[in-house]
Amino acid sequence: KVPNTSATAASSGTDLNGMAAYDAARQIRERLVKFAAENWNVPEEQVVFLPNRVRIGLEEIAFTDFIKKAYFARVQLSAAGFYKTPKIHWDRAAGRGTPFYYFAYGAACSEVSIDTLTGEYLMERTDILHDVGKSLNPAIDIGQVEGAFVQGMGWLTTEELWWDGKGRLRTHAPSTYKIPLASDRPKSFNVKLAEWAENAEPTIGRSKAVGEPPFMLAISVLEALSMAVASVADYKVCPRLDAPATPERVLMAVERLKKV
């Protein structure tokens, strides 16, 4: 364990921990290369790590046997890696600086159906293309994009906060605060990663954070609902649909446009 680590927050887990692990592995590798060069009497450039084996000069040795020799030679086989995000700084007083190491990008298109009698709606379809840099694990990254999108969808549609006359928060538990269910996901949900993307900054594997950036793609849902309401007045009037766009607010917006 490293005593002064940063919190795993703001989608920084892979960036920080991945590069810290890389730093630790680099230290161990350097020790092993030096050990091999000295004991086999070859230049360090001739020590090459291959799958399950090590090439030292013209000789190849199984990785496990090589590590056993290093162990008995008392080579340190552990390391504490550390990493902090470089290049970022912010002058709060001047409102100037570089607060982010890099940016992630995404695009989403959502289709909804609304019931103009009740304000209820259905998520018919969502298509997403998202930039995760060079993906470390596409299956996990797609799941992260899906989860962040659904979370954002809840933020913009059902997760309404309200207080009573005495200023007490009444939406304080799952019984009063409506979060999305699996059944609320779009009927057709298509997520694709930008396969050509690669982080310009030297992150772990040239990947990008993917936990929270797709959260904002759910704005497409709010905009789709707004356009559906606008269709009541033939798209001639902005419906002024506030977030979260609960069925009640959708219905009120529809009723307002019916009077136009």
Secondary structure, DSSP 8 states (H G I E B T S, - for coil): --TT---S-TT-HHHHHHHHHHHHHHHHHHHHHHHHHHHHT--GGGEEEETTEEEETTEEEEHHHHHHHHHHTT------------S-EEETTTTEEE--S----EEEEEEEEE-TTT--EEEEEEEEEE--BS-S-HHHHHHHHHHHHHHHHHHHHT----B-TTS-B---STTTS----GGGS-SEEEEEE-TT---SS--GGGB---SSGGGGGGHHHHHHHHHHHHGGGTT-S-----SS--HHHHHHHHHHHHT-
